Amino acid sequence: MAKKGRTTIPVVNRRALSRREREQRYQRWLYIGAGIVAALILGVIGFGLIQYLVIAPAAPVATVNGVAIRTDTYQRYVQYQRYQLNSYLKQIDQQLALLDPNDQSQQFLTSYLQQQRNQILSEISNLSTTAPLENLIDNELIRQEAKRRGITVTPEEVQTEIEHNFNYYRVPPTPVPTPTTGPTWTPEPTPTGAPTATPTPSPTPTVGTPTPTATPGPTDTPEPTATPVTEEGFKSMYNSYLQDVKKNAGLSEADVRDLVTVQLLRTKLQEAMGAEVPTTAEQIHARHILVDSEDAAKAALDRIQKGEDFAKVAQEVSTDTATKDKGGDLGWFPRGQMEQAFEDAAFALKPGQVSGVVQTSAGYHIIKVEEYAADRPLDESILALKRSSALDDWLQKRRADVKVVQRFWSSDKVPKAVTEPIPS
């Protein structure tokens, strides 16, 4: 009988088994290492995305009483300003294209529009500075102060303001404006120096013409009045506008309405602060002589000290055409209206006294105080100036207070689109 076959079990050489285990272990370590490297790469990429999409945009570019102004808010605002200024520039260029530079009758308007164009170009260049951030700081200061005072703006007021900016009136205004061009809306005060709501310096006359009234600017050119539009026309233009600001600046309708809200709060806060301005103040009634050189000032002072009438000398030698014919009479004025050196010298004098030579940016002065009043009613023009500058003066002080405002701005936070060449 044949023997049953035996099952042969292969015998693995220990040396071979050891080699296979080492290879398998090596492969496991390779897989683990590759997994770790991949995880690290994904982690770095993920952190970079989080940094770019979440952390950096949320980082404050400034804080106002602890309230952060986010970087992405600042960047959208700057892009919005560039969009607005580009729109202004395009409108001015269109108007200039319709004018004949060789037509004498159009030269004044051409010059005026060119000045406006240059101003806008200057404002565009300011977008790469801290100017837009200062506007946002002002906006936050206004919000906080309005809240403290209980000043509010209703959604209905915002809606009405938007409608009026697009020249849509539910109740037509009287008289009805003369039809000419379509409206262009700016939900911020017209930019001056830095775009929008840029604080205007206190209206302090230059001592070269030291009169307490405001120095007149260029003669206003009448602006064409837009035709009132229908409700359907308003909705169409408003929707188109929202699409434009969304595309060019990333602003939502809520952002737009917030800009309008701040604009209305600014107006109400300005009125409230203006009403608080004192109507009386310490004042002096003074005269002055202005000349170009120290030697000329000393010569005028020598004549006065020898007994010549101050007003007569002023009429003969003063270069201040606004007061020369009046014997250098400046009228009554309070502190804060003249250059500091002039003010300090004038308010240090008693009635009848004459100063020494006082130097300012305008030249060299001799000052005589005629009268003094510790608490005199302010001239209406000065009172109006003080009321109009009350909010700006307050904002200027608050912005400068490091306990109130902290800034973290750097040039790398400026949106790249803003630094692109200005369109021709």
C-alpha positions, 0 to 999 in steps of 0.5 A, a space after each residue: 500500500 502506497 504511503 500517503 503524501 506528506 504536506 510540505 511546509 516551507 521553512 523560512 530562513 530566519 535571515 530571510 524573515 528578518 530581511 522581510 520584516 526590515 523591509 516592511 518596517 521601512 515601508 511603514 516608516 516611509 508611509 508615516 513620514 510621507 503622511 507627516 510631510 503631507 500633513 505639515 504641507 496641508 497645515 502650512 497651506 491651511 494656516 496661510 489661507 486662514 491668515 489671508 482669509 480670516 486673521 489678516 482681514 480681521 486684524 485692526 488697522 486702528 482702535 477707537 476707545 477699544 472698538 476695532 476698525 478692521 483691515 478689510 473694512 479699511 480696504 473696502 473703504 479705500 477702494 470705494 473712495 478710489 471708485 468715487 474719485 474716478 467717477 468724479 474725474 471722468 465727469 470733469 473730463 467729459 465737461 472739459 471735452 465739451 469746452 473750447 480752450 481757445 474760447 475766452 468766454 469759457 476760460 473761467 469755467 475751464 480753469 475752474 474745472 481744471 483746478 477741480 481735476 487737480 484737486 481730485 488727482 491729489 486726493 487719489 494720491 492721498 489714498 495711499 496715505 493714512 488719510 482714509 483711515 483718519 476718515 474712518 476714525 472720525 466716523 467711529 468717533 462720531 458714532 460713539 459720541 452720537 450714541 453717548 448724546 442719544 442722537 440717532 438716525 432712523 432707517 426712514 431718514 437714511 432712505 429719504 437721504 438716499 432718495 434725495 441724493 438720487 434726486 427722487 422726492 416723494 413730495 416734489 421740492 419747491 421750486 422745482 429744479 431746472 432740468 439739466 444733467 443726471 445725478 451723481 451720488 456721494 454718500 459722504 461729504 464731498 472730499 477736500 484734501 483727503 477723501 470724504 469727511 476730511 476734517 477741515 482746519 479751524 477757520 483761522 485767518 492768516 495774519 497777513 490779512 488779519 480780519 476776523 471774517 473768513 477768507 473767501 475762497 474761489 467764486 462758486 460756479 453754479 452747478 447744474 441742477 438735476 431733474 427730479 426722477 420718478 420712483 422707477 427711475 430712482 430704483 433703477 439708478 440705485 440698483 445700478 449704483 449698488 452693483 457698481 460699488 459691489 463690483 468696484 469696492 466690495 460694498 454691500 447695501 448695508 455698507 452703503 446705508 452705514 455710510 449714509 447713517 454716519 453722514 446724517 449723524 455727522 450733521 446732527 452732531 455738528 448742529 448739537 455741538 454748534 449750539 453749545 458754542 459760547 456766544 461771548 468771549 474775551 476780545 480785543 479791538 486792535 490795529 496793526 501795521 504789516 511790512 515785509 522786513 524787520 527793518 521796515 517794522 523797526 522804522 514804523 515803530 520808531 515813528 510811532 514811539 516819537 509820537 506819530 499817529 498809529 493809524 496814519 503810519 499804518 495808512 502810509 506803510 502797511 502792506 495789508 490791503 484789507 486794513 491799510 485804508 482803515 488805519 490798520 483797524 482789525 476790529 474786535 476779535 477773540 482768541 483763536 483767530 490769528 496766528 499764535 505769535 500775533 495773538 500772544 503779543 496782542 492779548 498781552 497788551 493793555 488798551 493804548 499800548 503798542 507792541 514791539 516787532 512781531 514776526 509771523 508767516 505773513 511778515 512783521 507786525 506792529 500791534 496796538 490795542 484800542 479796547 479790551 472786553 473780558 466777555 463781549 458778544 461775538 460777531 455773527 460771522 465769527 460765531 458762525 465760523 466757531 459753530 461750523 468748526 465745533 465738530 472738526 475741532 472736537 474731532 481733531 482733539 480726540 484723534 490726537 489723544 493716544 488714550 482714545 485712538 491707537 493706529 496700526 496702519 502700514 503701507 502694506 495694508 493699502 489695497 493694490 488696486 488703489 496704487 494702480 495708475 490713474 485712468 486716462 
